[in-house]
Amino acid sequence: MADVGHDDKFFQYSTVEDLRNELTADKKGKSLARKRATLKRIIANATMGNDMQDLFPEVIECMDIAAIDVKKMVYLYIINYGNSNKDLLPLCIKGFLRDCSDPNPLIRALALSPLVFDALSRPLNNAIHDKDASVRKTAVMCIAKMHTFDPTLIETHGYVDVLKSMLLDENVKVVSNAVVALYDIVERSEKIQLRINVSIAEKLVSILGQCSEWGQTYILEMLLFYVPNTSHQAEVIAEAVSVRLQQTSASVILTSVKVIMYLLNYIASAEFRALLCRKMSTALVTLLSSPPQIQYVGLRNILLVIQRRPLVLYHDVKLFYRKHKDPLYVKLTKLEIICRLANEGNAMQVLPELRDYVTDIDVDFARKAVNSIGRIALRLESSVDAYVDALTNLAKTGANYVVQEVIIVAKDLFRKYPDQHMDLLHVLCTRLGELDEPQAKVAMIWILGQYADRIGNSEELLDDFLYTFVEEPVEVQLALLTATMKLFLKRPTAGSSLVPKVLKWATQDVTHPDCRDRGYMYWRLLSSDAEKARRVVLAQLPIIETHNDRMDRKLLDQLLLQGNSLASVYFRTPQTFIQGGKGRYLTDSAALEASAKGHAGSHLYSRASSENPVAEPHHVVPLAPISTSMSMGLSQMLSDMDSVATPNESFISDLSTSVVHGEDTEERLTSSLSRLCGSLGAEC
């Protein structure tokens, strides 16, 4: 074991001039020990951030020293400062070539470490076939380094095929380094597409147990380039990889899960898929005992896995209950997993836990718990009554932020279960004075408009919101505008006093174009046909589908191939947040399940030919050139819109009567419209 205290003396700042003098003074008589000590001081100063690149000529002169420890320091220096002294690098070639032919394999391996020159390709080719494994494993890393500086050399000398052949080397360390080099080259290259055959895949899984943690991780990553042609081939590799799920390394576990999730797309047997899901469940649970940072990465990957394979962790929801020592980001992710794992069998066990979370001291976590109660109620119709009762009690006794979150989820509940759970509706109407968040206001205003005929004082409640109409955010203004229209069409007498002023504010006092446009639209709709207004404003809304919160299948498959990386934490493909990032896609084959064939490519990094790189909004239509006559018509219409005044009370009174009595009062409505048009100086 090294004497740490003895080495501390080298970690003292020294000037470049002092170190140069020590290296150059008395070159012939200087002892090896003093040279070694000076080189140690140079490396130590470089480690501490002191720039030592000006010593490059003096350091490379030490390449002639045969001592292995001196050569290690010299080559370490060259690797660090070679790029800054490219004009002096030719001085090193003679020493490189000499050391590449040295009888000592350690020196040959050291000489290969900084090898990045085309002129040295011959010794590199010799090193690839060297009889000593330590030289070969260093040589394959030199190929990856060569690709970093000059990718064309890799193609010129056919080094990709060389690396693929070295995957079958008898030495495990050589194979491991070849995998790392090949993986790095393929990740960086825009042209090279890799696919390994079944013999290489079987070779790689057979040596997993002999490799280090990082070697296992890279070998598992390399298995993503293997495409099974039959279900049996996928089962064999998946069974071999599943042994790695028993590792203690989080990286190996998550990468093994990624490979198994990939191979499940090619396995036809439902029983075998279920077996693999159970094995993954056991392995993923072990991540919950990791430090919070690693645990968070594991939890984010679990969220992806359970969306694609619901059988994973299906019966293990209790394992994700919060711990009081968990940081907020871990608690929030666990809560999301609980929400997705909740089912008819465990819903009543989950509910008390979620109610307890609402009392948490952290407001964000408490609000998320309320939101989760609502989401589970939307998804599980068999348990909706119990969950809505819980929300009702929270609305009665909860804090202000709890009530507002209940209102937000209640809006979706009333859309999913229309005309049900009126007890919750009446409780919410008693807590309106506490609303101060736009999202909660929008939700409550929508509820008041949708159930205006079920709430006796709905016009008074809406009038309270209208008091600050002009100062509200635009989303609240739009909600108030629509809710007032609904109130008027459902209860004309009660809403007749609100419509004139809200339309006046929307069309005259508000500057936002969306609000003004909607105000004009409602005004013209009321002016033309009350029944048509009823059909438009009170149109039946579609029932909320519970699968809308699931991730898109194509995106989910892509993110699962990026497991154990930032992409799986951000839930975004690499090309969206990393310059030069490459997306991954399932590879098509005869064994690939039918549901994935539509978005499968020819290689791991090859997008399906039918898939657009950027999804264009389906509702956007390119604008055609506007003709002169059409342009004049649009100008006249816009001019008419600008000249429209807000409706007066007489018009609203007659319109109210028309809405109540229907078509029998059409003449009265026409008369009121005529008076309104006369006041505008226009023809009716």
N, C-alpha and C positions, 0 to 999 in steps of 0.2 A: 504493500500500500504506500502511495506517495506521501512524503512528508509535506503536509500542507503549509505548516509554519515555515519550513525551509524555503518553499517556493515564493512566499510572500515578498521576499526582498526584490524579486524581479518586477513586481507590479508597482513600480515607482516611475513617475513621469521623467523622461529623459529627452534631451534635445536631439534632433537628427544629426547635428554636427558632432556631438559627443559620441554618438553611436558609430558614425562614419569613421571618426578617428580611431576608435577601438578596433574596427574591422580592417582598416588599411594600415595601421601602424605596425611596423616590423612584420611584414607579411611572411617572410621566410622563417623567422624564429618564433612566431606566435604559437603558443601551445593550443592543442585541440580543446582543452578544458576552457580556456578563455574565449575561444571562438564560440563554443557551445553556449557559454554564459551570455555572451553578447547577443547571439541569435534569440535566446530565451527572452532577453530584455526587449528586443525588437518585437517579437510576437506578443509579449505582454502589453507593450505600449499600444500596439495595433488593436488588441482586445479592448483596451480602455478608451479607444476612440482617438488616439493620437495618430495623426497621419504620418505613415512611414514610407510612402511611395517613392520619395526621393532617394532612398537607399537601394533602389532596384539594381543598379549596376554592381554595387558592392556585394549584395546578397547572392546574386547569381554566380559570382566567382566562387562561392562556397559549394557549388555543385560538384566540384572536383573532390571534395572530402568524402571518403568512403563510409564514414560512420552512419549507421542507419538512422539514429536520432537526429543528426544534423540534416540528413536528406529530407526527413519528414518536415522539419521546420522550413527548409528552403522551398519545398514544393507547396507547403501551406501558404507561404508568402507569395509565391508566384500565382497561385490560384486567386488570392485576394487582390493582388495589385497588377495582374497581367493586363487587364483591360485598360488600365490607366497608363500603361507604358508599352503600347503596341509596337512602337518603333524599335524598342529594345528586345522584343521577343525573339527575333532571329538569333540573338546571341545565345539563347537557351537551347536551340535545336540540336547542336552537337552533343550537349549534355543529355538531352532527352534520348537521342538515338543510342548513346553509349549505355545509359541506364536501362533502356528497353531490351538490351542484349545481355544484361548482367546475369550471372549464374544464380544469384539470389532472387527467388520469386517475389520477396517483399519489395526489393528495389525495383523490379520490373513493374510491379503493380503501382508503386509510387510514381514512376515515370509516366504511367498512363493517366494519372489523375488529372493533370492540366491539359491533356491532349485535345486540341481543338483545331488542328491545322491540317489542311489538305496534304501538305508535304509529308505528314506523318501517318498517312493512311496505310502504308505498307507495314510498319511495325504494329499498327492496330489490327490489321488482318492477321498478322502472325500471332498476336496476343489472343485473338478470339479462339484460335485452335491450340493455344498453349496447353501443355500437359498438366500444368498446375491449376487447380480450380480457383485459387485466389486471384490469379492473373486473369482468368476468363471472366470472373464476376466483376472485376474492375473494368475490363474491356467493354462489357455491355453497357456499363454506365457512361463510358466515354462516347458511345454512339448517341445516347440521349443528349449528352452535352454538345456533341457536334451538331445535332439537329437544332439546338437552341440558337447557335451562332450562324449556321448555314444549312437550312433545310434541304437545299438542292444536293448537297453531298450525300445525304441519305438516299435519295432517289438514284443518283449517279452510280453509287457503289452497291446498291441493292441491299442495304443494311436491314431493311424491314424484314425481308425474307430470311436474312441471317438470324435476326432475333427470334423469329418464329421457329426456326430450326433449333435454336438453343433452348426453347421451352421443353424439349425432350432430352436435355442434358442429364447425365446421371447424378450430378451434384445438385443438392437441393438449393444451396445458396446461389449457384449460378442461375438456376431456373427462377428463383425469387427475384434476382436482380434483372433478369431478362424480362420478366413480367412488368416490373416497375418501369424499365426503359421503354418497352413497347407501349405500355399504357400512356406514358407521358407524351410520346411522339404522336400517338393517335389523337390524344386530347388536344394537342396544339395544332395539328395539321388540318387544313381545310380540304385536302385532296385524298389523303390516305383513308381507306375504309377497310376495317379489319373484320374477319370472321374466322373463328377457330373451329376445327372439326372435332368429332366425338373422341378420337384417340387423344388429342391434346387435352380436352376437357377432363377425361378420365385420369390422365397423368397428373393434371393440376390438383384434382380433388384428392388423389392418393397421397400427395406429399404435404397436405395442409397441416397435419399433425406434427410435422418435423420443422415447420417454419416459425419464425418469430411472430409476434402479434401484428406488426406492420406488414410482414410478408404474407400472412394469412389474409389481411385486409385487401392487399393488392391482387392476390390470386383470386379472391372471391369477386372483386371488381372485373377481372378479366373474364370470368365465366358469363358475364352479360353479353360477351361477343359470341357466345355459343348459341346456336339456334337449333333446337331439337326438331327432327323430322317426324318423329313418332312420339306418342304419349309415353311409351315405355322408356325411351331415351331420357325424356324429361324426368320421369320418376326415379331413374337410377341416379342421376346427378343430384336431384333434390334430396333423396334419401342420404346420400353421402354428405351433402352440405348441412343437413339438419343436425349432424353430430356436433358441428361447430356452435350450435345454439347453447351448448352446455358450458361454453367458455365464460370466464369472468370478465373479459374485456368487453366494454360497451361497444367499441368500434367493431370488433369481430361479430358480436351479436347482431347489431343493426345492419351490417353489410350482409350477413347470412340471411337475415329476414328479407332484405332487398332482393337477393338472388332467388330465394324461394318464392317470393311474391311474383317475380318475373317468370319463373318456371311454371307456376300454377296456371298461367295463361295457356300452357301447352299440354296440361294434364287433363285427360277426359274422365278419369274415375272420380266420382263424387266422394267415395269412401276414402280414397287416398288424399284427396284435398282436405277432407275433414280432419284426417290424422295429422297432416302438416299444420293445419290451423291450431290444433291443440298443442303441438310442440312449440309453435311460435308463441302461443299464449304464455306458456310456462317461462320461456326465455325473456319475453318482454316484461313480465312481472318483476324479474330480478333487477331491472333497471330502476325500479322505484326506491331501491336502497342506495342509489348512487348519490353523489353530491348534487345540489340543486341545479347547477349549470348543465351537467350531463343528463340529469333527470329531465330537464326541460326539453333538450334535443330528443330524448327518447319519447317523451309525451307527444311532441309534435309529429314524430313519425308514426306513433300509434294512432293519432287522429286520421292519418292518411290510410293506414292499414285497415282500420275498422270500417271505413267508408267503402273500401273495395271488397273486403272479405268480412262480412258481419259476424261470421262464426268465431273469429278471433276475439278472445276475452268476453265472449257473450255472457258468461255466467260469473264474471269477476268484477262486477261494478263496485262492490264494497272495497276492493283494493285501492280504488282511486278516491276514497273519501279523504278530505283534507286533513293535514296535520298542522297543529298550531305553529310549528316552527317553519312551515313552508313559506317561502317568499311569495309575493303577490302573483308574479308571472307563472309560478308553478300551480298555485291554487286556481287561477283562472283557466289554465289549460286542463287541469283535472276536472274542473266543473264542466267544461265543454265535452270531455270524454264521458262523464256521467250522463250528460244530456243525451248523447248519442247511443249510449249503451242501455238506457232505460227502455224497458219493454213491458208487456202485459204481465210477465211473471214477477218482475221486481219493482214495478211502479210504486206500490204502496210502501215498500221499504225505502225507496229513494226519497219520497215526499217529506218525511220527518227530517231527513238530513238536509234537504234544501231549505226547509223552513228555518232550521237552525242557522244556516248560512246567512239568511236575511238579517240576522242580528249581529253579524260580524262588524267589527269596528271599522273595517275598510269599506268605504262607501262604494267603490267600484265593484268590489267583490259581492257586496250585498245586492246591488242592482243587477249584476249578472245572474245572481241566484234567482231573483224574481223573474227575470227574462227566461231563465231555464224552466221554471215552473210553467210559464205560459207556453213555451215551445213543446214541452212534453204533453201538455193538455191538448195542443193542436194535433199531435201525432197519435196519441193513444185515446181513442174514443171511449174505450171501456173504463178508463180512469178519469175521464174529464170532469165528472161531478166532484170528485174529491179534490182535484187540483183547483177547480174554480172556487170551491168553498175556501180553500187555503188563500187564494187571491182575495176573496171577499173579506176574510178576517184581516189580512194585511192592509187592505184599503181602509178598514175601520180603525185600526189601532197603530198602523205603521207610521214611520217618520215621513217627512215631506218627500224626500227623494224616493222612498219606497212607494208611496201613493202614485207619484208621477210615472214610475216604471210600471206599476200595475195598469195604469191607464193606457200606456203604450202597448202592452201585450193584450189588453182587453179589446182593443180595436180589431186585432187579428182574430181573436176568439169570436167576436160578434159576426165577423165575416164568415168564419168557418162554421159556426153554429148560429145562424140567424134566428132571431126571435126566441132565443133561449137564454137562461141564466139572467133573468131580469133583476134578481136580487143584487147581483154585482152592479148592474146599471144604476139602480137607485142609490146604492152606497156611494158610487163614484160622483153622483150629482151633488152629494153633500160635502165634497172635499175640493170643490173647484177654486175656492179662494186661495189655495196654497200653490197653484200652478205658476211656475216662473220659467219653465224651459220650453222652447219653441216646439220640440218634438212632442212633448206631452200635451201642449195646447192644441196642436194639429190633430192629435188622436182624439182628444175629448170633443173638439168641435165637430169632427166627423161623426162621432157617436151621437151628439145632440142633433145633428141634421138627419142622420139615418133613422133615428128613433124619435123624431119630433112629435109624431102622433102618439107615442107611448109615454112621453114625459109631459106632465101637465103644465109645468112652467118653463117649457123649453125656450119660449120667446124671451122670458126674463133672463135666463141663463146666457142665451146668445147675446142679448143686449149688453150684459156685463162685459163680455169679450169685445163687443163692438166699441166700447168706450175708448179703447186705445188702438183703434183700427189703423190709423195713419202711421203710428209709431211702431207697429209690429213688423217683424220680418215678412218677406214676401210670401213664404210658405204658409204663414198664419193668415195673412190677408186672403190668399186664394182659398184656404179652407173655410174662412168666415163667409166669403162670397158664395161659395157653393152651398154651405150649410143654411145660409139665409134663404137661398132659392128653394132648397128642399122644404124648409119650414113653411114658406109661403105656399108652395104647391100642395103640401099635405094639410096645412091649416091656414087657409087664405086670410081669415079674419085676424088670427093671431100674428101672422107675419106681414100684414099689409103696412104696418108702421115702420118696419125695419128695411124693407126692400128699397124705398126711395133713397134713404140716406146712404145705404151701403153702395148702391149703384152710383150715386153722386160722388162719394169718396173714391170709388174705384176708377171712375172715368175722368175725374177732374183733379183730385188732390194727390193721387198716387202717381209716382213717376216711373215705376217699373213697368216695362212693356207687357209682360205676361199678365199682370193684374189688370192693366187697362184693356187689353184685348179680351180677356174673359168678361170683364164688365160690359163692354160693348156687345159681345156675343150674347150674353144673357138679356141685355136690354132689347136687342133686335129679336131674340127668340120670344120674349114676352110680348113684344109689339105685334108679332105676326100671328101666332097660333098658340093658345094656352095648352091645348091638348098635345101639340108637338113638343112644347116645353116640358110637359109632364113626362113624355116618353124619353126625352133626352136626359133630363136632369135626374129622373128617378129610375133610370135603367137598372135592370137587375145586374148586380156585380157577380163575377164568377167566384165560385167557392175556392178558397185558398187550398192549394195542394201542398201536402207536407213534404214532398220530395224536392221542393224548390230550394231548400237549404243545402242540398247535396252538391258536391263539386261536379263539374262537368266531367264525363267519363274520359274523354280524350286527355284533358288536363290532368286528371287523377292518375292515369296510366303513365303519363310523362313524369309526374312528380315522384311516383313510386320508383321509377328507374333512377331518380336522383336522390334516393334515400341516404341518410347519414351525411347530408351536406347542407349548405346554406339554403339551397332551393327547397328542401323539405321542411326547413324551419320557417322560411318566408312564405311558403306556398306559392312561389313564383318560379317560372322556368329561368335557367341561368342567363339566357340571352336578353332577358328583360331588366337585369340589374348588373350584369358584368359585361364589359366591353369584350367582344370576341367569344362570349359564352356560347356553348353549343347545346341545343336541345337533344333529348334522347327519345326514341320512339320504339315501340314494339316492332320486332322484325317478323315479316310474314313467312309462313311455312305451312305445310299441309296439316300440322298438328295444332296450329293456332286456333283458339276458339272463335266461332263465327262472329260474336259480338265485337271483337277487336279488329277484325280484318279491315273494316272501313277506314281505320286510322293507322294502319301498320305500314312500315316502310321496308325497303330492301336491305338496309343496314341499321345498326343501332343509332347512327347519327343522320340517317336519311329519312326525311319527312315523306309521308305518303303522297303519291303523285296527285291524288284528288284533294289534298288539304292545302288551303291557302296559308301562306306564312302569316298574314295578318287578317283576322276575321273582320270583314266589313259589315257595318250595320245593315241588316236586311231591309230596313225601312227607308233607307236613303236612296232617292232617285235623282240622277243627274239632271240639272236644269237645262231644258232646251232653249234655244234662242227665242226671245219674245217678239212676236210680230208687232207692227205699228198699231193695228186695231186693238190687239190685246193690251198693249201698253196703255193706250188711251182709256180702255175699260178699267184697268187696275187703278189708274190715276183718279178716275171719277169715283170709284168705289172708296178709295182712301179719303178723297175729299168729302164724300158723304159721311164717312165714319167720323171725321173730325168735326163735322157740323152737328152731330147728334147731341142733344142735351139730355140731361137726366130726366127720368119720368117724374111727373108731378103726382100729387096725392090723389087728384081726381081720377087719373088714369089707373092708379093702383086700386082705388076703390071699385071702379067698374071691372077691372081685371079680377079682383077677388070674387065678385059676384059671378063672373063668367066661370071661374074655376069651380065654384061650389055647384052651380046649376047646369054646367055643361053647355051644350050647343043651343039650348033654348034662349040664351041671352047673347047670342052672337051679335044681334043688332046693337045692343048696348055697348058691347066691346068695340064694335066698329065705330060707333059714335064717339067713344072716348078717344080712340086712336085718331079720328078726324080732328077733334079739338086739339090734341097734342101736335099733330102735323101742322095745324093752322098756327099754333103758337110759334112753330119753328119757321114759318113762312115757306113751307114746302107743300107739294101736292101729295095727297094720301090716296 
